[in-house]
């Protein structure tokens, strides 16, 4: 399952704190501490959301949109049911927050666990992992109205064995306006998850089609990430488990002549090259795929499980794909991962120069290990170098990022942390922050 809110440890006091931060600074400098400026631009309070997840999205005006898994005005199991929010730049240079929708825990769903997508008319689309008419999650749409409020519409409620359950991945549009996504479970025995399509109908409703049902064996099991299209209309994604050694797979779905879709496993992980991918893949300019795994890689690290990897998949001459580990996150004290980070659960971002950007939920500063923002840059000899853009203190700057990064046209990075920020809220852990990093 995706990493949820982690309760932070307390800062070390006195000389222990000074030494720990000094050691971390030395280590970060030795691996390449990039020159950049970090700023938290919004601190969640619980009433406006808590534990934000998924990638932020930008509209043409530079507004940011995202979701928080918990918080908001609803009540679900003693917590808020989640919220959708907007951040807008103010004339003073700050950011103003607007709550577009708070989930109630009923037929509208609750606990959204993935980022949003935006259509050309300014409507937002997303998923809630639970709730709905059958209690197994929904796909929703939020539409702006003339009155300034946002109208919520449930496009589909999942029904477990029949058509999937627990959607946790980001949706994607095709050119015709159809939506595609995954569910973590359901879809019929062995209920290992599905890939689905939602198509708008003339009756102003949406029709679901199950494109693929995972068997839980070599084809993969339990997809929790979203999908991406290539130019030919093929879909690509990952499953957290399944494959030859049950360590997860990268797959492709291609339309076939019978009107269905055919799955091809592009790569099955085997621990040493990564394990348990929770993030989707992205395309680079050359047509290669890039992604991360939560653990695996260097199996001497992170308690013998590995701290995770960044990988590349490249088409080869035999018609298959070749995996290359670009970076294995390093071991550090105990099982916390190294200063360069550990446990990346979110999608990567890529810039025009081919640099990759991402976050890790753990690792970073000694004694804190609240995660990092990292950059991987290709070298002329084919290797890649990691630079840590920011290592979280788990305090006012946030901690434990469970969200990917969004790049604007100026190269500014936007992201979120699962905890930290104003520690008055969320039981002293902080409810998370939205941050920006400027190059």
Residue pairs with C-beta under 8 A, 6 or more apart in sequence:
1 184
1 224
2 53
2 113
2 168
2 224
2 278
2 345
2 402
3 278
3 294
3 343
3 345
3 361
3 400
3 402
3 418
4 51
4 69
4 402
4 418
5 50
5 51
5 69
5 70
5 400
5 418
5 419
5 426
5 429
5 432
6 361
6 399
6 400
6 418
6 419
7 419
7 427
7 429
8 370
8 394
8 399
8 400
8 419
8 420
8 429
8 430
9 368
9 394
11 17
11 367
11 368
11 393
11 395
12 20
12 367
16 367
17 367
20 365
20 366
20 367
20 368
21 365
21 366
21 367
23 366
24 339
24 364
24 365
24 366
24 367
24 368
24 391
25 33
27 338
27 339
27 366
28 339
28 388
28 391
31 339
31 340
31 386
31 387
31 388
32 385
32 386
32 387
32 388
33 387
33 388
34 375
34 387
34 388
34 389
35 439
36 389
36 390
36 437
36 438
36 439
37 437
37 438
38 373
38 389
38 390
38 397
38 435
38 436
38 437
39 435
39 436
39 437
39 438
40 396
40 397
40 398
40 421
40 433
40 434
40 435
41 87
41 94
41 95
41 433
41 434
41 435
41 436
42 87
42 95
42 97
42 433
42 434
43 396
43 421
43 422
43 430
43 431
43 432
43 433
44 50
44 52
44 68
44 71
44 421
44 425
44 426
44 430
44 431
44 432
44 433
45 71
45 422
45 425
45 431
46 70
46 71
46 80
46 425
46 426
46 431
47 71
47 72
47 73
47 80
48 68
48 71
48 72
48 83
48 85
48 97
48 99
49 67
49 68
49 70
49 71
49 72
49 80
49 82
49 83
49 85
49 99
49 431
49 432
50 68
50 69
50 70
50 71
50 79
50 80
50 425
50 426
50 431
50 432
51 68
51 69
51 70
51 71
51 402
51 418
51 419
51 431
51 432
52 66
52 67
52 68
52 69
52 402
52 403
52 416
52 417
52 418
52 432
52 434
53 67
53 68
53 69
53 112
53 113
53 114
53 115
53 402
53 403
53 416
53 418
54 66
54 67
54 112
54 113
54 114
54 115
54 116
54 170
54 403
54 404
55 66
55 115
55 170
55 346
55 347
55 403
55 404
55 405
55 406
56 64
56 65
56 66
56 115
56 403
56 406
56 414
56 415
56 416
56 434
57 64
57 65
57 66
57 115
57 116
57 117
57 118
57 406
58 64
58 65
58 406
58 408
58 414
59 65
59 118
59 122
61 88
62 89
62 408
63 86
63 87
63 88
63 89
64 86
64 87
64 88
64 95
64 406
64 414
64 434
65 84
65 85
65 86
65 87
65 100
65 116
65 118
65 124
66 84
66 85
66 87
66 115
66 116
66 403
66 416
66 434
67 82
67 83
67 84
67 85
67 112
67 114
67 115
67 116
67 126
68 82
68 83
68 85
68 112
68 431
68 432
69 82
69 111
69 112
69 113
70 79
70 80
70 81
70 82
70 111
71 79
71 80
71 82
71 83
71 431
72 80
72 81
72 82
72 83
72 99
72 102
72 103
73 80
73 83
73 99
73 102
74 80
74 81
74 82
74 102
74 103
74 104
74 105
74 110
75 81
75 105
76 82
76 103
76 105
76 110
76 111
80 102
81 102
81 103
81 104
81 105
81 110
81 111
81 131
82 102
82 103
82 110
82 111
82 112
82 128
83 99
83 100
83 101
83 102
83 103
84 99
84 100
84 101
84 112
84 116
84 124
84 126
84 142
84 150
85 97
85 98
85 99
85 100
86 97
86 98
86 100
87 95
87 96
87 97
87 98
87 434
88 95
88 96
88 98
89 95
89 96
90 96
95 434
100 124
100 142
100 150
101 142
101 150
101 152
103 109
103 110
103 111
103 112
103 128
103 131
104 110
105 131
106 131
107 131
107 132
107 133
107 138
107 154
107 157
108 128
108 131
108 132
108 138
108 140
108 152
108 154
109 127
109 128
109 129
109 130
109 131
109 132
109 137
109 138
109 140
109 154
109 157
110 128
110 129
110 130
110 131
111 128
111 129
111 130
111 131
112 126
112 127
112 128
112 129
113 127
113 128
113 129
113 167
113 168
114 126
114 127
114 167
114 168
114 169
114 170
114 171
114 226
115 126
115 170
115 403
115 404
116 124
116 125
116 126
116 170
117 124
117 125
117 126
117 170
117 171
117 172
117 173
117 179
118 124
118 125
119 125
119 173
119 177
121 143
122 143
122 144
123 141
123 142
123 143
123 144
124 141
124 142
124 143
124 150
125 139
125 140
125 141
125 142
125 155
125 171
125 179
126 139
126 140
126 142
126 170
126 171
127 137
127 138
127 139
127 140
127 167
127 168
127 169
127 170
127 171
127 181
128 137
128 138
128 140
128 167
129 137
129 166
129 167
129 168
129 184
130 136
130 137
130 166
131 137
131 138
132 138
132 154
132 157
132 158
133 154
133 157
134 157
134 158
134 159
134 160
136 157
136 158
136 159
136 160
136 164
136 165
136 166
136 186
137 157
137 158
137 165
137 166
137 167
137 183
138 154
138 155
138 156
138 157
138 158
138 167
139 154
139 155
139 156
139 167
139 171
139 179
139 181
139 198
139 206
140 152
140 153
140 154
140 155
141 152
141 153
141 154
141 155
142 150
142 151
142 152
142 153
143 150
143 151
143 153
144 150
144 151
145 151
155 179
155 198
155 205
155 206
156 198
156 206
156 208
158 164
158 165
158 166
158 167
158 183
158 186
159 165
159 186
160 185
160 186
160 191
161 186
161 187
161 188
161 189
161 191
162 186
162 188
163 186
163 187
163 194
163 196
163 208
163 210
164 182
164 183
164 185
164 186
164 187
164 193
164 194
164 196
164 210
165 183
165 184
165 185
165 186
165 187
165 191
166 183
166 184
166 185
166 186
167 181
167 182
167 183
167 184
168 182
168 183
168 184
168 224
168 225
169 181
169 182
169 223
169 224
169 225
169 226
169 227
169 237
169 280
170 181
170 225
170 226
170 280
170 347
171 179
171 180
171 181
171 226
172 179
172 180
172 181
172 226
172 227
172 228
172 229
173 179
173 180
174 180
174 229
174 233
177 200
178 197
178 198
178 199
178 200
179 197
179 198
179 199
179 206
180 195
180 196
180 197
180 198
180 211
180 227
180 229
180 235
181 195
181 196
181 198
181 226
181 227
182 193
182 194
182 195
182 196
182 223
182 224
182 225
182 226
182 227
182 237
183 193
183 194
183 196
183 223
184 193
184 222
184 223
184 224
184 240
185 191
185 192
185 193
185 222
186 193
186 194
187 193
187 194
187 210
187 213
187 214
188 213
190 215
190 216
192 213
192 214
192 215
192 216
192 220
192 221
192 222
192 242
193 213
193 214
193 221
193 222
193 223
193 239
194 210
194 211
194 212
194 213
194 214
195 210
195 211
195 212
195 223
195 227
195 235
195 237
195 253
195 261
196 208
196 209
196 210
196 211
197 208
197 209
197 211
198 206
198 207
198 208
198 209
199 206
199 207
199 209
200 206
201 207
211 235
211 253
211 260
211 261
212 253
212 261
212 263
214 220
214 221
214 222
214 223
214 239
214 242
215 221
216 241
216 242
217 242
218 242
218 243
218 244
218 249
218 265
218 268
219 242
219 249
219 251
219 263
219 265
220 238
220 239
220 241
220 242
220 243
220 248
220 249
220 251
220 265
221 239
221 240
221 241
221 242
221 246
222 239
222 240
222 241
222 242
223 237
223 238
223 239
223 240
224 240
224 278
225 237
225 238
225 277
225 278
225 279
225 280
225 347
226 237
226 280
226 347
227 235
227 236
227 237
227 280
228 235
228 236
228 237
228 280
228 281
228 282
228 283
229 235
229 236
230 236
230 283
230 287
233 255
234 252
234 253
234 254
234 255
235 252
235 253
235 254
235 261
236 250
236 251
236 252
236 253
236 266
236 280
236 281
236 289
237 250
237 251
237 253
237 280
237 281
238 248
238 249
238 250
238 251
238 277
238 278
238 279
238 280
238 281
238 291
239 248
239 249
239 251
239 277
240 248
240 276
240 277
240 278
241 247
241 248
241 276
242 248
242 249
243 249
243 265
243 268
243 269
244 268
244 270
245 268
245 269
245 270
245 271
247 268
247 269
247 270
247 271
247 274
247 275
247 276
247 296
248 268
248 269
248 274
248 275
248 276
248 277
248 293
249 265
249 266
249 267
249 268
249 269
250 265
250 266
250 267
250 277
250 281
250 289
250 291
250 313
250 321
251 263
251 264
251 265
251 266
252 263
252 264
252 266
253 261
253 262
253 263
253 264
254 261
254 262
254 264
255 261
255 262
256 262
266 289
266 313
266 320
266 321
267 313
267 321
267 323
269 275
269 276
269 277
269 293
269 296
271 296
271 299
271 306
272 296
272 297
272 299
272 306
273 296
273 297
273 309
273 311
273 323
273 325
274 292
274 293
274 296
274 297
274 306
274 308
274 309
274 311
274 325
275 293
275 294
275 295
275 296
275 297
275 305
275 306
276 293
276 294
276 295
276 296
277 291
277 292
277 293
277 294
278 293
278 294
278 345
278 346
279 291
279 292
279 344
279 345
279 346
279 347
279 348
279 404
280 291
280 347
281 289
281 290
281 291
281 313
282 289
282 290
282 291
282 347
282 348
282 349
282 350
283 289
283 290
284 290
284 312
284 350
284 354
285 350
285 352
285 354
287 315
288 312
288 313
288 314
288 315
289 312
289 313
289 314
289 321
290 310
290 311
290 312
290 313
290 326
290 348
290 350
290 356
291 310
291 311
291 313
291 347
291 348
292 308
292 309
292 310
292 311
292 344
292 345
292 346
292 347
292 348
292 358
293 308
293 309
293 311
293 344
294 308
294 343
294 344
294 345
295 302
295 305
295 306
295 307
295 308
295 343
296 305
296 306
296 308
296 309
297 306
297 307
297 308
297 309
297 325
297 328
297 329
298 306
298 307
298 328
298 329
298 330
298 331
299 305
299 306
300 331
301 307
301 328
301 329
301 330
301 331
301 332
301 337
301 338
301 342
302 308
302 329
302 331
302 335
302 336
302 337
302 342
302 343
303 334
303 335
305 335
306 328
306 329
307 328
307 329
307 330
307 331
307 337
307 338
307 341
307 342
307 343
307 363
308 328
308 329
308 342
308 343
308 344
308 360
309 325
309 326
309 327
309 328
309 329
310 325
310 326
310 327
310 344
310 348
310 356
310 358
310 376
310 384
311 323
311 324
311 325
311 326
312 323
312 324
312 326
313 321
313 322
313 323
313 324
314 321
314 322
314 324
315 321
315 322
316 322
326 356
326 376
326 384
327 376
327 384
327 386
329 337
329 338
329 340
329 341
329 342
329 343
329 344
329 360
329 363
330 337
330 338
330 339
330 340
331 337
331 338
332 338
332 339
332 342
332 363
332 366
332 369
333 366
336 342
336 362
336 363
336 369
337 343
337 360
337 362
337 363
337 364
337 369
338 363
339 363
339 364
339 365
339 366
339 372
339 388
339 391
340 363
340 372
340 374
340 386
340 388
341 359
341 360
341 362
341 363
341 364
341 371
341 372
341 374
341 388
342 360
342 361
342 362
342 363
342 369
343 360
343 361
343 362
343 363
344 358
344 359
344 360
344 361
345 361
345 402
346 358
346 359
346 401
346 402
346 403
346 404
346 405
347 358
347 404
348 356
348 357
348 358
348 404
348 405
349 356
349 357
349 358
349 404
349 405
349 406
349 407
349 413
350 356
350 357
351 357
351 407
351 411
354 378
355 375
355 376
355 377
355 378
356 375
356 376
356 377
356 384
357 373
357 374
357 375
357 376
357 389
357 405
357 407
357 413
358 373
358 374
358 376
358 404
358 405
359 371
359 372
359 373
359 374
359 401
359 402
359 403
359 404
359 405
359 415
360 371
360 372
360 374
360 401
361 371
361 400
361 401
361 402
361 418
362 369
362 370
362 371
362 400
363 369
363 371
363 372
364 370
364 371
364 372
364 388
364 391
364 392
365 391
365 392
365 393
368 391
368 392
368 393
368 394
368 399
370 391
370 392
370 393
370 394
370 398
370 399
370 400
370 419
370 420
371 391
371 392
371 399
371 400
371 401
371 417
372 388
372 389
372 390
372 391
372 392
373 388
373 389
373 390
373 401
373 405
373 413
373 415
373 437
374 386
374 387
374 388
374 389
375 386
375 387
375 388
375 389
376 384
376 385
376 386
376 387
377 384
377 385
377 387
378 384
379 385
389 413
389 437
390 397
390 435
390 437
392 398
392 399
392 400
392 401
392 417
392 420
393 399
393 420
394 400
394 419
394 420
394 430
395 420
395 423
395 430
396 420
396 421
396 422
397 420
397 433
397 435
398 416
398 417
398 419
398 420
398 421
398 430
398 432
398 433
398 435
399 417
399 418
399 419
399 420
399 430
400 417
400 418
400 419
400 420
401 415
401 416
401 417
401 418
402 416
402 417
402 418
403 415
403 416
403 417
403 418
404 415
405 413
405 414
405 415
406 413
406 414
406 415
407 413
407 414
408 414
410 438
411 438
411 439
412 436
412 437
412 438
412 439
413 436
413 437
413 438
414 434
414 435
414 436
415 434
415 435
415 437
416 432
416 433
416 434
416 435
417 432
417 433
417 435
418 432
419 426
419 429
419 430
419 431
419 432
420 429
420 430
420 432
420 433
421 430
421 431
421 432
421 433
422 430
422 431
423 429
423 430
425 431
426 432
